[in-house]
């Protein structure tokens, strides 16, 4: 633990990491990519937070285990590469004791996302309008096309939701 730090600094780093997670989730929906920079923001903010609270070694070990496990899932085609990076970054952000809860919350959020996509697949009709103007409308039109086609889920959304749920619910 670093002596004489302002008590708000760990919370500010957690907020920065949550903003990085939100940006990663939005990128995943819009482009099905999670930029390295956003995963790095989450990881560095998490590591700095762990240094301030005095647990960087266990956080690095936990993140390494998450990276190994997520890489194995990537090799099996279950996760994308961006999801692997983001999961490892959240391993640095959370206390080691909160990681099982985060993985459960992420899995539940992913299940809810899958149910939403399956429900919307039959409900969404084909595109009836020309290309809309504006980025948000184009992203929504593209996401509707992906849902109708059965494209892979933007699992960065589930990772961000599961991590945010644990961080806000557990007072992390």
Protein Blocks (a to p, Z undefined) as FASTA:
>chain_A
ZZhiafklmmmmmmmmmmmmmmmmmmmmmnopacfklmmmmmmmmmmmmmmnopammmmm
mmmmmmmmmmmmmmnomacfklmmmmmmmmmmpcfklmmmmmmmmmmmmmmmmmmmmmmm
mmpccdfbdcdehjklmmmmmmmmmmmnopacdfklmmmmmmmmmmmmnoZZ
